[in-house]
Amino acid sequence: MTLDTRVYVHNPVDYREIWLKCNQLIGAHEGIEFKDEPLDKGKPDGEQWIWNMPGQGLCALLDVKYRKGRALIEQGEHHAYCEPDDPDESHSMCAPRWLEVSFDTACGYMGENGEGCGDLHARLVAQLGQWLDGKGIRWQWVNEFTSEVHWGYEGLTDLGSGGAKASTWFRDIVAPALGLDGAS
């Protein structure tokens, strides 16, 4: 079981810039192996996917979905996360989604400082959010535990507590059932 936290980027931005920043946040170095390829090889103008190869010792797998030179979801297309009666006029029309960033970590993850997967993802989202805010870029994130989509930093503390519950469940129920004594 993994925690997959997604960040939606709502303003035009070069996917490579986001890719480099996210890799920096997860501790990647220049030698990290990755792929940059179309999601559907039959559609050259369709979605692209740049992602780190697994098994390289990073705290999270990283992938970024994008389209070259245009939004993944165009302005005005309906999205599950839109609120049609939003009093803030900037959100009255569905916002385009230019990029989708995914951080994916095993629920049993435990960092050197005792940080669990939910805390790790809350930190990664907050750090990416600060960087995006500094560039004037609007963003949202999705809490996989609740399926709620949040603007900005709202709800990040819930992500940490959800990760703690998932880690406890894995350690106390799943690992013993699989004979993985001492697994974390």
Buried (B, 14 or more C-beta within 10 A) or exposed (E): EBBBBBBBBBBEBEBEEBBEBBBEBBEBEEEBEBEEEBEEEEEEEEBBBBBBEEEEEBBBBBBBBBBEEEBBBEEEBEBEBBEEEEEEEEBEEBBBBBBBBBBBBBBBBBEEEEBBBBBBBBBBBBBBBEBBEEEEBBBBBBBBBEEBBBBBBEBBEBBBBBBBEBBEBBBEEBBEEEEEEEEE
